[in-house]
Amino acid sequence: MTTPTKLNEYSYLVEKEGKMNVPLKIFASEKLMEKMLGDKCIQQGINVACMPGIQGWSIMMPDAHQGYGFSIGGVAAFDARHGCISPGGIGFDINCGVRLVATSLTRDQVLPKIQELLDGLFKAIPCGVGMEAKERLTDEELDAILLGGARYLVEEKQFGEQQDIDNCEEGGCLAAAKPEFVSRRARARGRRQLGTLGAGNHFIEIQTVQEIYDQDTAKAFGLTNPDQVVFMIHCGSRGLGHQVASDFLRQMEEEYPDLVEQLPEKDLVYAPLGSKIADEYFGAMCAAANFAWANRHSIANNAKKVFSELFPEVSFHAVYDVCHNIAKKEIHTINGEEKEVMVHRKGATRAFGPGSDDLPEAYKGIGQPVLIPGSMGTGSYVLVGTDQAMQQSFGSTAHGAGRVMSRHKAKQLFDGEALKKELEDEEIYLKAGSVKGVADEAPLAYKDVDEVIKVSHDAHIGEKVARLKPLGVIKG
Amino acid sequence: MGTYRFEEHTADEKFIVWGKDLEDAFSTCVEAFYEIIIPEEKVQGKITKNIEVSARRLRSLLYDFLNELVFFYDDQDLLLRNVNQLKITQDEKGYRLSATLSGDTHYDYEVEMEIKNMTYSDMEIKQDAGVEITVVVDI
């Protein structure tokens, strides 16, 4: 494999060679590059550069690590007419993403009641392995959610507020959704999972604004003062999304057996855009994305109720809700020409700059809020999308810290109870389905989120607005 | 029953299985699969399910088979840890697997981990004197 050439302090390039249709661009510092060279992710970025119809570059974000087929932390834009769509380039957890809600409370108000708050949230929101929603959705309800996402919950069910969907990517609903292509099995898996967090790296965190880097932008996003309390939800489309990805990966494999034989990794399988199977997958993927928005929306609004019970005077501001596993049809300027492309973001966050028509009125002049969750107990960031991101990365930046250590190793090295205690010493309170189980989510099992953000900021693909520090963490 | 061991994997769970033949190796995959989810080795065989999958390639057969276990967990809360019978046949269209598995709902067990999906990542099925299978599941 070719070693990437360092361009500057925050980016590397692998020139086009062999079967590559475009070069590979990697946003990374030396420190992060060292980690990337430790797994197969760069080869995966090269493999993506070989796919049909890819435009500009195959791109890897500073938090990139090895995934299935595509690396996690990868962006690829395919010609909307002659390109392709790949379930493995979107991720199995379709529309895994982050929602951030600001509150009118301060740290001093919340700290004395933090345990009560965590207990209340834990009770109100099913978290962790084997935890299902209290209700089983009927086919009609599930269809409505697959079609209408969070927008359906606000407009038809009067659940949540208009601002929740205004300040949400796509207004909480992708209109291209086609629920008829979401299989019976995918529906069965999702039926009891609306409003549930799931396990793994998904979380709800109560956080405080620790540092503001850009006062005006922070204020516009509703982050007005240090020590302000906010809450962040990180989760996706649960079993439903996974099943949609899996169903179509298998269908594409059956449809294109010769292609599969040639691929370096089977999870790279794709369908040409314009084919029946590509259309069906896109429709089903959009429906799964809507399910994920409805899921984060339900969790957020159930969390608001818990806050309101303990703090009757509290008010909320929906900062934003953004996904980091998705493919979308977008117009980008490539080699000076406007072109429609299918942008795959797998473990990468959209970071549209000011002026984009896709942003809510309130943020149009500023740029899109970009929400980057850190590892448990460290810190998360709010960034703002930039013009540079539009030019350099198809309007995308990183999505998180990215794992560097296996769960087995983390379990050997760390002890859940001790970790809980250590966090408590820093006034970070943890509530988890299994405290023992949180050992594998230990901060040291992840890359340094600060380093990831520094690269995004220095490369101007997502600029720092505020750092958020956890106060209470709920894990599955 | 064959043997298995877990390998280091940054983000997910990877295991390698050795069996005397395909059927033995596939059955052992079920063992390894459930070791990720629950620490106990014994699950009572209260509920029995028949699983039938067919696929053009062996690797796809394995993918679909293990994804059935994911499905039964999400849909019916089932841990189908006991393989009562498992048969793999081959014809001109490809492979067919039919199995009878038994188990229990997860309510009385300490569930440690959720398996979200099967993957093709690093998957290998080597058939020699015995069968060696490598699997990565998404957690």
Boltz contact constraints between the chains, C-beta under 6 A:
constraints:
  - contact:
      token1: [A, 68]
      token2: [B, 119]
      max_distance: 6.0
  - contact:
      token1: [A, 68]
      token2: [B, 121]
      max_distance: 6.0
  - contact:
      token1: [A, 92]
      token2: [B, 117]
      max_distance: 6.0
  - contact:
      token1: [A, 92]
      token2: [B, 138]
      max_distance: 6.0
  - contact:
      token1: [A, 129]
      token2: [B, 111]
      max_distance: 6.0
  - contact:
      token1: [A, 129]
      token2: [B, 114]
      max_distance: 6.0
  - contact:
      token1: [A, 130]
      token2: [B, 106]
      max_distance: 6.0
  - contact:
      token1: [A, 130]
      token2: [B, 111]
      max_distance: 6.0
  - contact:
      token1: [A, 185]
      token2: [B, 71]
      max_distance: 6.0
  - contact:
      token1: [A, 188]
      token2: [B, 75]
      max_distance: 6.0
  - contact:
      token1: [A, 189]
      token2: [B, 74]
      max_distance: 6.0
  - contact:
      token1: [A, 199]
      token2: [B, 114]
      max_distance: 6.0
  - contact:
      token1: [A, 239]
      token2: [B, 74]
      max_distance: 6.0
  - contact:
      token1: [A, 242]
      token2: [B, 116]
      max_distance: 6.0
  - contact:
      token1: [A, 242]
      token2: [B, 117]
      max_distance: 6.0
  - contact:
      token1: [A, 246]
      token2: [B, 117]
      max_distance: 6.0
  - contact:
      token1: [A, 266]
      token2: [B, 120]
      max_distance: 6.0
  - contact:
      token1: [A, 267]
      token2: [B, 120]
      max_distance: 6.0
  - contact:
      token1: [A, 403]
      token2: [B, 10]
      max_distance: 6.0
  - contact:
      token1: [A, 403]
      token2: [B, 11]
      max_distance: 6.0
  - contact:
      token1: [A, 406]
      token2: [B, 8]
      max_distance: 6.0
  - contact:
      token1: [A, 406]
      token2: [B, 9]
      max_distance: 6.0
  - contact:
      token1: [A, 406]
      token2: [B, 10]
      max_distance: 6.0
  - contact:
      token1: [A, 437]
      token2: [B, 112]
      max_distance: 6.0
